[in-house]
Amino acid sequence: MDSFDSAVALQPAGEGRLSWTVPDGWQQGRGAWGGLVVGAMARAVVASEPDHDRILRSVTAELVAPAVAGEHTIDVACVRRGSAVSTWKAVLTDEGDRTVAVMTAVLGATRRVDPAPDYDAWQTVAPPPAPAPDGLPSIDLTGLGGPVFMRHIDMRPVSGIPGEGRRPEAVGWVSLREAVPMDATALVALVDAWWPAGLVAMTALRPIATVAFAANLVMDPVDVPSGPLLHHSFVTAAAEGFTSEVRRLWTPDGRLVVDNLQSIVLIS
């Protein structure tokens, strides 16, 4: 089984350019799983930032076409460089020079504020109740028609199964089956690894796709514990085939790791 790190491996391809071979076996429909695409582009930006004290804080991405298996190029450019914050743009194109995805990313150094605020008291949301992951079975939906990429993901559902016809909300523990050191690339991918909460509200499943992705990385990845993270997703509203879905990753002790908002469309 290919590792996540090998699946998002990049090679220099000139000034401001990296090459990425989109691997087979990581698909979600015709193209690669969106989390893999966002993760590879985030890795390209992080690799391009010369100041290693500036870590990935926020990404926004538009996924405009499937990233089919094969050779791709990521062009990366610094939009603005401030005294402690860098803003970057990345564009993913395929072999035919067609745009597949576009990303804007913000990297920033730790802010030294005096006196330091009690940031823990600023967290106004809480994780949903969930039993510990060790007591829950891991499932693999690929044998039931689930996306191919899911064989790489350890999913331990708590509530919200596709096709139930219930409230569009899902809770469960998630991690990569082949453990890798936790970094920004893995975090932005993992927040996208769970099935969309809208599928829980359906009784007859249908194809869907993420068209817009925005995420804030609240914790420094080096402070995120290894092992499963609690995933919570829910649809806030839907109309005319478009849904607005919130997704969050939590540490086992209740700290918010990633705050994610996606626009997900139902495909005719």
KACORKA-V76100 format. One record per backbone hydrogen bond with DSSP energy under -0.5 kcal/mol. NH is the residue of the N-H (numbers start at 1). CO is the residue of the C=O. If there is no record, write none. Layout:
NH_CO / NH_CO
//
This chain:
7_3 / 8_4 / 9_6 / 11_19 / 13_14 / 13_17 / 17_14 / 18_74 / 19_11 / 20_72 / 21_9 / 22_20 / 22_70 / 26_23 / 28_31 / 31_28 / 32_67 / 33_26 / 36_33 / 37_33 / 38_34 / 39_35 / 40_36 / 41_37 / 42_38 / 43_39 / 44_40 / 45_41 / 46_42 / 47_43 / 48_44 / 48_45 / 49_45 / 49_46 / 50_48 / 52_50 / 54_51 / 55_53 / 55_108 / 57_106 / 58_106 / 59_215 / 60_104 / 61_213 / 62_102 / 63_211 / 64_62 / 64_100 / 65_100 / 68_66 / 70_22 / 72_20 / 73_93 / 74_18 / 75_73 / 75_91 / 76_16 / 76_74 / 77_89 / 79_77 / 79_87 / 80_87 / 82_80 / 82_85 / 86_107 / 87_80 / 88_105 / 89_77 / 90_103 / 91_75 / 92_101 / 93_73 / 93_91 / 94_98 / 97_94 / 100_92 / 101_92 / 102_62 / 103_90 / 104_60 / 105_88 / 106_58 / 107_86 / 108_55 / 109_84 / 112_110 / 113_111 / 119_117 / 121_118 / 122_118 / 122_119 / 123_119 / 123_120 / 124_122 / 135_132 / 136_133 / 139_155 / 143_140 / 144_141 / 145_142 / 146_141 / 149_27 / 150_147 / 151_148 / 152_149 / 153_150 / 154_175 / 155_139 / 155_153 / 156_173 / 158_171 / 159_171 / 163_199 / 164_161 / 165_200 / 165_202 / 166_200 / 169_167 / 170_233 / 171_159 / 172_231 / 173_156 / 174_229 / 175_154 / 177_152 / 179_177 / 187_183 / 188_184 / 189_185 / 190_186 / 191_187 / 192_189 / 193_190 / 199_196 / 200_197 / 201_197 / 201_198 / 202_198 / 202_199 / 209_265 / 211_263 / 212_263 / 213_61 / 214_261 / 215_59 / 216_259 / 217_57 / 218_216 / 218_257 / 219_257 / 223_220 / 224_221 / 229_174 / 230_250 / 231_172 / 232_248 / 233_170 / 234_246 / 235_168 / 236_244 / 237_244 / 239_242 / 242_239 / 243_264 / 244_237 / 245_243 / 245_262 / 246_234 / 247_260 / 248_232 / 249_258 / 250_230 / 251_255 / 254_251 / 257_249 / 258_249 / 259_216 / 260_247 / 260_258 / 261_214 / 262_245 / 263_212 / 264_243 / 264_262 / 265_209 / 266_241 / 267_207
//
